Amino acid sequence: MNRVVLLDISSILPNKLQPRKVFDKAKIEELAQSIAANGLLQPITVRKITENQYELISGERRLTACKYLSMQHIPAIIEQATDEKSAVLSVVENLQRVDLNYFEEAEALQQLIAKWGITQKSLAVRLGKTQSTIANKLRLLKLDESIREILLKEELTERHARALLAVENTAEQLELIRFIAANRLNVEEAEKYIRDKTGGQAKPEKRQIRMMKIKDLRIFFNSVNRAVDIIKAAGINVDACQHENDEYIEYTIKIPKKDAYIKRDEIA
């Protein structure tokens, strides 16, 4: 099980495949204030690349906030990860935190496919998504940068973006999105407007029922292991065991009651 160690912040290099392109300065400052008041509750994850250097796998915002506070060291978990595994874990962590915009998500997925030759089907399995979800996100990259800027600036949804894909001409898409943004049309209204403008050629998007299929449980076991490390780092005795038989994978976490509850006379 990986331990939490204290690393020199200057020894940690950014992840070359970091999906998030834009960081909200106000949110970084807010996170920094929380860390200053309460400490860093969740260590970052890195991998060792040389004797004295590490590459970030996950925790870019936490690392940035600690740098903002001029901290010299940061708690970290060192993973044994290949380039491919590091890239996948970085994307998974960011997708789970749902603070990437939908174009950043699509670009991150495209990077994984292009760099590692991962198929859409394989990627869907690794991320616990359907193949059609992956395909729909990748289609967003067909939109011109000027269209993307308006969608994000006006805080329009991913479904607004996909509705525009019914039109191939960028100039027409610009005209449509400017009207949609100016009149604050919801998705259904936007789809109808696009159909009317295109002579009924654009069809409304069929909403899919999402069914998550997880076939690689290592992602979840890794999250549990990290949680256990955090508990141990807080000075609490914890015992975690994983057993597997023909029918089940059993994961047991035991925490002594004397460590689990704060006694009344300790609260002051």
N, C-alpha and C positions, 0 to 999 in steps of 0.2 A: 504494500500500500504506500502511495507517495506521501512524503512528509511536507509540512509547511516549513519553509526556510526563509531567512531574511536575506534579500539580495540588494546589492548596490544598484540603485536606479540607473546610474550611468552605464551599467553593464548590459542593459536590456535594450535590444533593437526592436523597432516596430515590425509588425507583420507585413510583408510585402503584398499580401493578398487581403489586407483589411478591407471588408466590404463597405464600411461606413466612410463616406467621403466628406460629410459635413458634420461638424460637432457644434451643438448649441452652447455658446459661451456661457449663457446664463445658467444652463443646467450643469455645466462643468463647475461653475462657481458654487452652485447650490450643493453639489456632491462634495466639493472640497470643504465646505462649511460643516457638512455632516461628518466627514472623516475627521476633521479637526476636533469636533465635539465628542464623537463616539468611537473613533478609531476606524480602521478598515476592517469591516466585518467579513468580507469575502476575499480571500487572496486571489491574485491574478494567476494565470497559468502560463508557463513558459516552457521552452525546450532548450537544451544545451546545444550550442553550435560550435563553440571552441572552449578551451579551458577556462576562459574568463568572460565569455560572452554568451548571452541568451537571446532567443527570439521570442517575442510575445505570441502567444496562441490566442488567449482571450483576456479581456479586462482593459481594453484601450482607454475607456473613459475613466476607470479607476486609476490607471497609471498617469493619465493626463492630469487628473485632479491632484494626485500626490506631487507631481512636478509643480503644479500651480502653488502648492503649499511649501515648495522648496524642501521637501523631504529628501533625505539622503538614501534611505533604505525602504523596502516595501516587502510585505509578506508574499510569498509565491509558492506555487506547487510546480515542481519540475516534472514534466511528462516525457516519456520516451516516445517520440513521435517522428515519423517520416515527414518529408515535405508535403506529401499528399494528405496524410492524416492531420497534420497541422492546419492545412488549408480548409479541410472539411470541418474540423472542430471549430475553427474561427467563424465560419459561416453559420454553423449550427448555433453557436452561442449568441451570435448577433440576431439571428432569426427568432430565437426563443425570447429575446428581450424586446422584440417588436418595436425597436426604435429606429430601424432602417426605413427609409422611404421605399416605395415599391420599385423604383428604378434602380436603387442601390441593390435591392434584393436580386433583381433580374441580372444586373451586371455581375454580381458575385456568383450566381449560378452559372452564367456564361463563362466566367473565368475558370471555374472548376471543370467544366466540360471541355473547354479549349485546351487548357494546360495539361490535364491529366487523362483526356480521352474517355472520361466517364460518360456513359450513355444516360439519356434522360430517365430511363427506367431504373437504372442502378442508383442514380442520384435521388430519385423519388423514394426508393427504399431506405437509403441512408438517412434522409431527412424526415422520414415519416409522413410524406405527402403523396398524393396521387400523381401519376404521370401527366395527367391532363392539367393539373395545377402548375407543374413545372413548365409545361409547354405554353400555357397561357401567360405566365410571367415572362418567359423568353420573348414572346411576341411583342411585348411592350417596347423592346429595344428597336423595333422598326420605326418608332416615332422619332421625328427630328428633335434635336436639342431645344429648338425654339418652342416646340409644343410642350416638351417636358417642363420647361421653366414656367410656363403659364399654369400648367396643371398643379405643380407644387406650390407656386406662389399663391394661387387662388384656393389652395387646400382642397382640391377636387380629388375624388377617390380613384382607386385602381379601375373600378368598373367604368368610370367616366373615360379613362384613358383607353380601355379596351373598346369602348363604343366607337371611338374615333378610327379604329383600325378597319372599320367597314368602308372607309374612304382612303384611297391610296395616294391621292395628290396632296402634297404638303401645304400648298397654298389654300386649298379647300379646307383642310383640317384646321389651319390657322383661323380662317373665317368662322368655322363652326365653334371652335373652342372659345374664341373671343366673345361670341354671342352667348354661349352657355355660361361662361364665367360672369359676364356682365349682368345676366338675368338670373344668376344663381339657380340654374335648373338642377333638379335632382336627377338621379340616374335614369329613371323611367321617362321623365320629361326630356332629358337630353337624347335618349335613344329615339323617342318619337320625333323630335326636332330633326335629327340626322336622317331618319327615314323619310320625312316629308321633303327635306332638301335634296335627297338623292333619288327621289321618285319611288320610294318604297323598297329600294334594293337592300338597304341595311336591315338586318333582322335583329330583334331584341335578343340579348344574351340570355341563354338558359342558365339559371342558377343551379349549381350542382350541390348535391348533398355531400358534405365532406365526411369521408371515412378515413381516419388515420390508421395506417398500417405500419406497425413497427416490427421489423424483422431483426434488427441488430440492437439487442438490449444493452450492449456495452456502453452506449451513450448514457443510459439511465444508471447503470452500475457506477460509471465514472462520476456522475453527479452525486450519488449516494456516498461514494468514497471521499469526495471533496467535502461534503457536509460533515462526515465523521472527522476528517482532519481539522476542520474549523472548530468542532466541539473539543477535540483534544488540545488544540492550540489555546483554547480558553481555560485549560486547566481542569477539565472535567474528565473523569475516568469513563471510558467507553470501550466496549468490546464489540467488534463487528465480525460476523462469520458468514461465509457463503458456502452452501452445500448444494449439490446437484445429484439427482437420481434419475431413473428412467422416465419419471412423470413430471417432476417439478424442479425448479431452481428456487432454493429457499435462502433468503437473506435475513439474518437476525442481527438486531442491534440491541445491546444490553447496556443500560446506564444504571448504576446503583442509586437507589432511592435517596440516599443521603446526599448525593450530588445533584439529583434532579430537581429538588425543591429547596427553596430558600427558607430557612427556619425563621420564625417570627422574631427571635431575638437578634437575628443578623440583619434585619431591615431597620435601617436608621439613617 
